[in-house]
Amino acid sequence: MTSATTAYAFAGTEHTSRQLAAIQAYLDELTMRRILELDLPPGGLCWEIGAGSGSIATWLAHDVVPYGQVTATDLDISRLTPAGNLQVYRADITADPPPAGGPWDLIHARLVTQASSTARAHPG
């Protein structure tokens, strides 16, 4: 999956790795608890939008749906590594169609609009 160049607020900056590590440290435990409450089937299909460094996608593939499939998408896939039941695609959710593989048992997106330099707050 590819699309025209999209502005990505944190791509290529010196702060990207630190920011992703901070997000993981702050939110991964909560995210994992919430996902475990869903009781996904071991052969489930998951799509992670804005996978960042891949901590949740990797965990899903290894521990939650080990016999299923996890598709991780992000504008910057340089920190993502496909392996086993984890597929990685560069994708822009504002322009690209969903990846093949659904229907999904879980679609996970965390802080996706905050990473877009085109996201704007609207008063009201």
C-alpha positions in Angstrom: 0.0 0.0 0.0 1.3 3.4 -0.9 -0.1 6.8 -1.4 1.0 10.3 -2.3 3.4 11.9 0.2 1.5 12.8 3.4 2.8 15.1 6.1 3.9 13.0 9.1 4.6 15.2 12.1 7.3 13.1 13.7 9.0 11.5 10.7 12.7 11.9 10.5 13.1 14.0 13.6 15.6 13.4 16.4 12.7 13.0 18.8 10.8 10.2 17.0 12.3 7.3 18.8 12.1 9.0 22.2 8.5 9.9 21.6 7.5 6.4 20.5 9.3 4.9 23.5 7.5 7.3 25.9 4.1 6.5 24.3 4.8 2.8 24.7 5.9 3.2 28.3 2.9 5.2 29.2 0.1 3.4 27.3 1.1 -0.2 26.4 0.1 -1.7 29.7 -3.3 -0.1 29.6 -3.8 -1.0 25.9 -2.8 -4.6 26.5 -5.2 -4.9 29.5 -8.1 -3.5 27.4 -7.4 -5.8 24.5 -7.2 -8.9 26.7 -10.7 -8.0 28.0 -12.0 -8.6 24.5 -11.0 -12.3 24.6 -10.0 -12.4 20.9 -9.8 -15.9 19.3 -6.3 -17.3 18.9 -6.9 -17.4 15.2 -8.2 -13.8 15.1 -7.5 -11.1 12.5 -6.2 -7.8 13.8 -5.3 -4.5 12.1 -3.2 -2.0 13.9 -3.4 1.5 12.4 -0.4 3.7 13.1 1.7 0.9 14.5 4.7 3.1 15.4 7.5 0.9 16.7 5.3 -2.1 16.6 5.0 -2.9 20.3 1.3 -3.7 20.2 1.3 -5.3 16.8 4.2 -7.6 17.8 2.5 -8.5 21.1 -0.8 -9.2 19.3 0.9 -11.5 16.8 2.9 -13.4 19.4 0.6 -13.5 22.5 -3.0 -12.7 21.6 -3.7 -14.2 18.1 -0.7 -16.6 17.6 -2.6 -18.6 15.0 -4.2 -15.6 13.4 -2.9 -12.7 11.4 -1.8 -9.1 12.4 -1.5 -6.4 9.9 0.4 -3.3 11.0 0.2 -0.1 9.0 2.0 3.2 9.4 3.2 6.1 7.3 6.8 5.3 8.5 7.4 1.5 8.6 11.2 1.8 9.3 10.7 0.6 12.9 8.4 -2.3 12.0 9.6 -5.8 11.1 7.3 -8.3 9.5 7.6 -11.8 11.1 5.5 -14.9 11.1 1.9 -13.8 11.4 2.8 -10.1 11.4 2.5 -8.3 8.1 3.7 -4.7 7.7 2.5 -2.1 5.1 3.1 1.5 4.5 -0.3 3.1 4.4 -2.0 6.4 4.9 -5.4 5.8 6.4 -6.7 9.2 5.0 -6.0 8.1 1.4 -5.3 4.4 1.1 -8.0 1.6 1.2 -7.9 -0.8 4.1 -5.4 -3.6 3.7 -6.6 -7.0 2.5 -7.3 -9.5 5.2 -10.6 -8.5 6.9 -13.1 -8.7 8.3 -11.2 -7.8 11.4 -11.7 -9.1 14.9 -9.9 -6.0 16.2 -8.9 -2.7 14.6 -6.6 -0.8 16.9 -5.5 2.8 16.5 -3.8 4.9 19.2 -2.9 8.6 18.9 -3.1 8.4 15.1 -4.5 11.8 14.5 -2.0 13.4 16.9 0.8 12.1 14.6 -0.6 13.9 11.5 0.6 17.4 10.9 -2.6 17.8 8.8 -4.8 17.1 11.9 -6.4 20.3 13.2 -8.6 21.0 16.1 -11.9 22.5 15.2 -13.5 25.0 17.6 -17.0 24.2 18.8 
